[in-house]
């Protein structure tokens, strides 16, 4: 998967930053239900987290909306997003059937 992640980063002129499988992400539980669009954003990593927050469908302000999940489990939950996990902090993606958008959002770096 690292090769795919590097290629995607090169496509968008983004520095490749690995997301090791033992780190955690914040994920909405519906990510495994094949709901679109799929949103992802990366804050700077801290501690045992990768900085990634990923959700499907509409965002919610519910404090329990994001649940911690080790990256290794995304292979079963939502393998579609794995190529995007090499994007650096300050990057976002949006995926839907036949649609991909990847962009830099410097506001994510203000933590």
HELIX and SHEET records of a PDB file:
HELIX    1   1 UNK A    2  UNK A   11  1                                  10    
HELIX    2   2 UNK A   29  UNK A   33  5                                   5    
HELIX    3   3 UNK A   71  UNK A   73  5                                   3    
HELIX    4   4 UNK A   74  UNK A   77  1                                   4    
HELIX    5   5 UNK A   79  UNK A   86  5                                   8    
HELIX    6   6 UNK A  106  UNK A  109  5                                   4    
SHEET    1   A 6 UNK A  66  UNK A  70  0                                        
SHEET    2   A 6 UNK A  24  UNK A  28 -1                                        
SHEET    3   A 6 UNK A  49  UNK A  56  1                                        
SHEET    4   A 6 UNK A  38  UNK A  42 -1                                        
SHEET    5   A 6 UNK A  91  UNK A  96 -1                                        
SHEET    6   A 6 UNK A  99  UNK A 104 -1                                        
END                                                                             
